[in-house]
Amino acid sequence: MSLLGRLVWILIKRSRVGKCEPLEKLRVRSRVMPHDLDLNFHVNNGRYLTFADLGRMDWFIRTGCFQAARKEKCMPVIGDVTARFIRQLKAFDRFYVETELLGWSEKWAYIQHTILDKQNRPAAIVVVRGMFWSKEKGGMKPVDLLAATGNHSLTSPELPEWVQKWEDSLNTLSASYKKK
């Protein structure tokens, strides 16, 4: 099944599933197809990022964030990503993408995707820093997005220390390029 086909399949399946809470961990099931493989006959490292996209779209839809952002004419964008590849997946292996919102800052939301093999062992961990954005309004604050889904009183869990350090390093990197 193509990546677009996987996305359409998720959209169809999830349209029948109830809404979930933003801090709930969600799971999507899929299978490795031959076009997901690289020359070593295991999943291409970039494909793990695409698998994370599928989990994120599932999360956006089930939490109501996608619908709330669309009303504001905002679209999801990723600012940064980090990935850790742990175990290989091969053709036709069943896998799962677990998606959870780690927390948010004034500007960014941090979402972790754990790609698990059929024995529930991590094959890869992908963490993204993203937001919903529009040309007219710029970035939509995570608290405003969550409020638009009915979660007015939700506060961010404390971000793990490594995520805070990652955020600091990304801000330092961005600042170094603004000087040039």
C-alpha positions in Angstrom: 0.0 0.0 0.0 1.4 3.4 -0.9 2.0 6.1 1.7 -1.0 8.1 0.5 -3.0 4.9 0.6 -2.0 4.3 4.2 -3.0 7.9 5.1 -6.4 7.5 3.5 -6.9 4.2 5.2 -6.1 5.8 8.6 -8.4 8.7 7.9 -11.3 6.3 7.0 -10.6 4.0 10.0 -10.3 6.9 12.5 -13.4 8.7 11.3 -15.3 5.9 13.1 -13.3 6.0 16.3 -14.1 8.3 19.2 -12.2 11.4 20.2 -9.3 11.0 22.6 -7.6 13.2 25.1 -4.4 15.0 24.0 -2.2 13.4 26.6 -3.4 9.9 25.7 -1.0 7.5 23.9 -2.3 6.4 20.6 -1.4 3.4 18.4 -1.6 2.7 14.7 -0.9 -0.7 13.1 0.7 -1.2 9.7 2.9 -3.5 7.7 6.2 -3.0 6.0 5.8 -3.1 2.2 8.6 -3.8 -0.3 8.7 -0.1 -1.4 9.6 0.8 2.2 13.0 -1.0 1.9 16.4 0.3 1.1 19.3 -1.6 -0.6 19.9 -3.5 2.6 16.4 -4.9 2.4 15.2 -3.3 5.6 13.1 -0.2 6.2 14.8 2.9 4.9 15.7 5.4 7.7 13.6 8.1 6.0 10.6 5.9 5.9 10.5 5.8 9.7 9.9 9.5 9.6 7.0 8.9 7.2 5.6 6.2 9.6 5.8 8.9 12.3 3.8 11.2 10.0 1.0 8.6 9.9 0.9 8.3 13.7 0.9 12.1 14.0 -2.1 12.4 11.6 -4.0 9.8 13.6 -3.2 11.8 16.7 -4.2 15.1 15.1 -7.6 13.7 14.0 -8.5 11.8 17.1 -7.7 14.7 19.4 -9.6 17.2 17.3 -6.5 19.3 16.8 -6.6 18.9 13.0 -10.2 20.1 12.7 -9.6 23.0 15.1 -6.5 24.1 13.2 -8.3 23.9 9.8 -11.0 26.2 11.1 -8.2 28.7 11.7 -6.8 28.0 8.3 -3.6 26.5 9.8 -1.7 23.5 8.6 0.7 21.3 10.5 4.5 22.0 10.1 7.5 20.3 11.6 10.3 22.6 12.7 12.8 19.9 13.9 13.1 16.2 14.2 15.4 13.8 15.9 15.4 10.0 15.4 17.0 7.0 17.0 17.1 3.8 15.0 17.2 0.7 17.2 16.1 -2.4 15.4 15.5 -3.3 11.7 12.1 -4.0 10.2 12.0 -6.1 7.0 9.4 -6.7 4.3 6.0 -7.6 5.4 6.8 -7.2 9.1 3.8 -6.0 11.2 4.6 -2.8 13.1 2.9 -0.2 15.3 3.4 3.5 15.7 2.7 4.8 19.2 2.2 8.5 19.4 2.2 10.7 22.5 2.3 14.4 23.2 5.3 15.0 25.5 4.4 18.6 26.2 4.6 22.1 24.8 6.2 25.4 25.1 4.9 28.9 24.2 5.5 28.2 20.5 6.2 24.5 19.9 4.6 21.1 20.7 6.8 18.0 21.2 5.4 14.7 20.0 7.2 11.3 20.3 6.6 8.4 18.0 7.8 5.0 19.0 7.8 2.5 16.1 7.4 -1.0 17.6 7.9 -4.4 16.0 5.4 -7.1 16.3 6.9 -8.1 19.7 6.4 -4.6 21.0 10.1 -3.9 20.9 11.2 -0.4 19.8 12.5 -0.3 16.3 12.9 3.5 16.2 12.0 6.5 18.2 11.2 9.8 16.4 10.5 13.0 18.2 9.3 16.1 16.4 9.0 19.8 17.4 6.1 21.2 15.4 3.2 23.7 15.3 0.2 24.6 13.2 0.9 27.6 11.0 -0.8 29.9 8.5 0.5 32.5 6.1 -1.9 35.1 7.5 -1.6 34.5 11.2 1.8 32.7 11.7 2.1 30.0 14.3 -0.9 28.9 16.4 0.1 28.6 20.0 -0.3 25.1 21.4 -2.4 26.3 24.3 -4.8 28.1 21.8 -5.0 24.9 19.7 -5.8 22.8 22.7 -8.3 25.3 24.0 -10.0 25.1 20.6 -10.5 21.4 21.1 -12.2 22.0 24.5 -9.1 21.5 26.6 -8.9 25.0 28.1 -7.4 23.9 31.5 -4.9 21.4 30.2 -1.3 22.3 31.2 1.8 20.9 29.7 3.6 18.0 31.5 7.1 19.0 32.3 9.2 18.2 29.2 11.8 15.5 29.8 15.3 17.0 30.5 16.7 15.7 27.2 13.9 17.5 25.3 14.6 20.7 27.2 18.3 20.4 26.3 17.3 19.6 22.7 15.1 22.7 22.6 18.0 24.9 24.0 20.4 23.5 21.4 17.9 24.2 18.5 17.4 27.7 19.7 21.1 28.3 19.9 21.5 26.9 16.4 18.7 29.2 15.1 20.2 32.2 16.8 23.7 31.5 15.3 22.2 31.7 11.7 20.2 34.9 12.4 23.6 36.6 13.1 24.9 35.7 9.6 
